[in-house]
Structures are given as structure tokens and as C-alpha cells.
Amino acid sequence: MQTDVVRIGTRGSALALAQAAETRARLMAAHGLPEGAFEIVVIRTSGDRIQDRPLSEAGGKGLFTKEIEEALIDGRIDLAVHSSKDMPTLLPEGLEISAFLEREDVRDAFIGRRVKRLEDLPRGAKLGTSSLRRQALALRLRPDLDVGIFRGNVQTRLRKLEEGVAEGTLLALAGLKRLKLEHVASAVMDPATFPPALGQGAICIESRIGDGRILPLVKAIHHEATGFALICERAFLATLDGSCRTPIAGLAKVKGGRVGFTGMILTPDGREAHEIAGEGEVADAAKVGAEAGARIREKAGSHFFQGWE
């Protein structure tokens, strides 16, 4: 039995801590270990420190993982717990995503200050979001809205909404559920018209490649269907060279040994959008995602990416 304490690295927000605690609980249950066998190590990331501008202007997705990954490489932690949608497609040398927990609800939730639905916002109302994808999708549905930066953790954004900084905001329903805050959602967005971020709702575990101590631990809590879905989604993202400057959405679903994928790319103003679909055996999940990415890039044409990629 493992006697050394396993150090779990995470960001310090309430949501990140809830995800780390869920991971710890699953590891405890899978291996019959006490809570004391694990230590949750909080690491403040660049993404947490930068609150005055969009992440797309500050360096992109890696801002939420860089310092945690440095701690993993240095051996200060043994594994890292992340929101999959925060993970860049290229990882530092020597690190890998070694497990995915079973995916939560993938949908976005609308939270209105005085109205219940995005459609009900008054013309010209301020919608707060830090996501280019949510901005583009919202403007696609409501081009009249004034979409502005809305940074901070879930509680900070809810407080800003109460203070009237915006009339509405959009958050991942999975995060609200993990924080036992799903009751604040005034409406849930239909993924057919408001597709999620790639990886949304899925917690992933990152560890050192070939770590014989940690890999058997985390493999026991890996959810296979979620893993195949995320392999597909991340391949789509990688093919498009997706970053925080690129409004990209998509969702893979696994059923009966097959994976089905739908993806979308948009211009930041939501005026132009292209959709794609693909399907194949789960063993070819990466191929399904990569081919969908190549086809949607060809469909959109080179002009689509000029000036904003």
C-alpha cells in the first residue's frame, strides 16, 4: 500500500478546489486510502493574477496551467487537476494527461440580473463574459448586445452581476453544479445553438510520463468514454491551432463503441460561422477530430482566419 503522501496540485478558486477534492475522493474510494494519504497543494497561476484584460491578450489558455505544470516537472507535486477546457493542446515535455473523470453537464447556463433568458435581455444590454466563444455565440443570437469583459472566479462574476456591472452572464453549468450553485442559473443554453467549449465539463489529471507510482493510481479512476470524447475534441482543436483568440466550439459523444462529433468555428463578432460533423470508431477518435478540423478549415477558407487568428 502507498504510504507516501500524494500531492495534488490545483488552482485556488472554489471550483478548482472542489475539482481537486472530487479527484481525491475518487482516488480514496478506488484504492481504499484515507484522506491523509493525499495533500491538496494550491498554486496561484498567471491566469488567476491577470484580471484586467481578456486572456487572449495576455497569453492564452496556458496561463491557467503554466505554474502548476512547473511544479509537476520540478516534483513539488505528484499530479495536477485541471478543467480540460483550460488545457493547451501542446503539453510541456515529459507531461501527459493520464486520466479524465466522468464528464459533467456540458451546457452553458445563462444567469440574468432581471431577466431569465438571453433572448429576454433589452436591446443594447451589457452581457459580461471572459470567453470569446460565448461572446461570438451570444452575438450570433443577439447582435445588438454590448458584450464586455467579465473576469474572475464564479463567485466574483456572480457578485459583479448583483452589483449591476452587467445585466447577464454565461457560466458552465458543470461548474455551478460542482459548487452546488446550479440554482442560480436562470436558463440553460441549448447545445445545438450554443455549443460548449471543447473539453467543457470534464476534469483531467496531468502527471509525469512514465511515473510508475502515480499512473496506476489515476488509471483506476479514468472514465473511458470521456477519454475518447476528449481525445476527439482535442484533436479538432489541435488541427485548428486553437487558442484563446479563436472562437471554437464542439462536442464529441461516445455511444456503442463509436464517437460522433460536431464542431463550429465563428468570427469573434458572431457574424460568420461554420459547422462540421464527423463519426467513427472510438479507436479512431483522434482521427475523427483531426479530419473534422481539416474539413472545417477548408470549408471556411483562408480568409476566415486572417486578422484574428
N, C-alpha and C positions, 0 to 999 in steps of 0.2 A: 504493500500500500504506500502511496505517495506521502511522505512526511514533510517535505519542504513546502513552505507556503507558496502558492501560485499567485503571482502579482498580475492583476488585471488593470490595464491602462485604459483610461477613458477621459473624455472632456468632463467639465464640472457642472454642466447645466442639469436641471432636474430631470430632463428627458434622458440625457446621456447616462446619468446615474441610475435611472430606472432600467435602462437597457443593460447596463453592467450588472445590476442586481438580478435581472431576469437570467442573464447568462450564468451568473454564479449559481442561482437556484437550480438551473437545469444541469449544471455540472455536478452539484451536490447530489441531486437525485439520481443521476446516471451512474455515479461512482460510489454512492454511499458515504460521501465525505461530509464532515461538519463544516459549518460556516467559517470556522477558524482556519481551515485549510486554504482559504483564499483571502487576499488583501486587495481592495479596490484602490488604485492609485490615480489620483486626479491630476491631470496635466492640462495646463492652460495653453490653448493654441492661438495662432495668429488670427484665425477667423473669429475667435471669441473677443480678442482685443480690438479688432477693427470694427467700429460700429457707425462710422460717419459716411460710408460710401458703399456702393454695391461691391460684392466680392469680385465681380467681373473686372472692376477697375483696380482691384488690389492684388490679384494673382490667381484667382480661381479656386476650384474645389480643394486643392491640396492644402489650403490654409487651415482646414479643419483636421488634417491628419499629420502634417509635417512633424510637429514636435513629438507627437505620440509615436510616430514611426522611428524617430531618432532614439527615443527611449527604448524601443523594442530592439533596434540594432545594437545599442550600447549594453543591453542586458539589464537595464534598470526595471523593465517589466518583462513578463513572460508571454503575454498575449494582449491584443488590443481589441476593444469592442467599438464598432463604428456603425453609423447609419450607412447602408450600402449606397444610397444616392449621393453621399459625400465623397465616395471613393474615386480617385482618378483611375483611368483605365490602365495607366502605367504605374507599377509599384516600384519602390526602391529595390535595388539589387539585394537578393537574399531574403526578401519577404514575400509572403503569399497569403491569399485569402484561403484559409484552411477549413472554414465551415460557415454555413448560413443557418440561422434559426428559422423556424417555420414562419412564413410571411404573415403579417397582419393585414388589415384592410388597406388596399392600395389607393383608395379615393382621397380627393381633397375635400375639405369642409369649408363652407363659407360661414363667416361669423359677421353678422350685421349689427351695427350700433342701434339703428332704429328700424331697419327692415330685415326681413327674414331671408330674402334670396338676392343673388347678384342682379337678376333681372329687375328687381324692385328698386334698386338704387336710383335716386333722382339723376337727371341728366347733369353731367359735369361733376358728379360726386367724386370725392377722393377715395381711391382704393389703395390700401397700403400692402405692399409685398416686396420681399427682397429677391424674389425668384423671377428671372427673365422668362421662364416657361409660363408661369402663372400670369405674368404681365401680358405676354403675347396672346395666350388663350383668352384672357379676360377681354382684351381689346378686340379680339376676333368676334366675340359675342356682343361687346358693348364698346364700340369705338369712341363713344362720347365721354367715357370715364377719364378722370385725371388720376393716372397711376403713379404712385410715388414710392420712394424707398421706405421700407419698414423693417429695420434690422432689430436683432435681439432675440433672446430665447422666447419660448411660448408665453411664459408669464409676463415678460416685458411687452410683448406685442399686444396681449390682451389688456394690459394696463393702458398702453397708448391708445387703444381703441376706446376704452372707457373715458379717457381724457379728451376725446374728440380730435385726435391727430388725424384720424381717417374715419370714414363712415362705414368701412367694411374691410375685412382682410380674409386671406385664404391660408389655411394651415393643413398639414397632413392629418387625416383622421386617425391614422395609426398612432401618431404621437399623442394626440389628445386621449386616445384610449389607454395608452400606456401610463398616462398621467392621471387617469380617472377623471378626465375633463371633457369627455365626449358630449356631455350635456350642454356645453357652451356653443356647440355647432348649431346654427340656425337652419342650415340646409347642407345636404351632401351633394357634391357635383357628380354628374353622370360621366363615367369614364369614356363613354362613346363620343361625347362632345368636349370633354375636359380631361384628356388622358393624363395619367400620372407621370412623374419623373421616373426615369429608368432606375430601378432599384428601390423605389419608394415602398416603405412598409417592411423592408427586410433588414434585419440586424446581421452583420457579418463579423467574423472573427479573423483577425490577421495575426500571423505568427511567423517565426523564422523557418525558412525552408529546411527540412530535414531534422527538426527538433524532436528527437525521439522521446522526450519527456512530455511535451505538450500535445503533439499530434494525436496520440491515442486518446487523450482526454477530450479534445474538441471533436474528434470524428464521431464520438458516441452521441453527440447532440446535433450533428449535422442533419438537416432536413433535405432529403434528396430532390424532391420535386422543386422546392425553392431554389436549390442549387442549379438545376438545369435551366430554370426560368431566368435566373440571374446571369448565367453563362451566355445565354442568348441575348439578353438585353445589353450586357456589357460589350459583346462583340459588335452589336449595332452601333453603340456609342463610339467604340474604338475606330470603326470604319469611317465614321463621320468626323473623327478627331474632335469629339465633343468636349466642350469646356463650358465654363460659366458664361461665356459670351454667345453661346449657341442655344437658342430655344429649341430643345428637342424633348419629345415625349414618347412614351411607348410602354407596352406591356406584353409579357410573354405568359402564356398559361400552359400548364402541363396536364395532360389527361390521356390515360390509356397508352402510355409509352410514347406519346407524341407531344411536340411542342408547337403551339400556334402563336404567332407574333403579329402585332400591329404597331406601326410606328408613325410618327409625324414630325416634320420639321416646319418651323414658322419663321417669318421675319419678326424682329422684336416688336413691330407695331401691329402684328397680327393680320396684316392685310393680305399676305400671301402665305399659303400653307400647302404642304404636300403630304399625302398619306401613302402608306405601303403595308402590305401584309405578306406573311410567309408561313410555311408549315413544314415540319419534317420529324424524323425520329429524334428522341431525346439525345441519343448518342451524337447526333449532328447539330446539337443546339447552337454551338458557336458558328457553324456554317450557315444556319438559318438566319441568325442575326447579322452576320457579316454580309451575306448576299442581299438581305433587305436594305442594309446601309448603302451598298454599292448601287442598287437599283433606284433608291430614292434620290441619291446624289445625281445620278444620270437623269432622272425624271425632272428634277428641279432645274438642272442646267447650271453651268459655271457662274452665270450672272447672279444667281440666288445668293451665293456666299460672299460675293465681292463687297468689300467695305464694312462687313460686320463680323466676319469670322476671326 
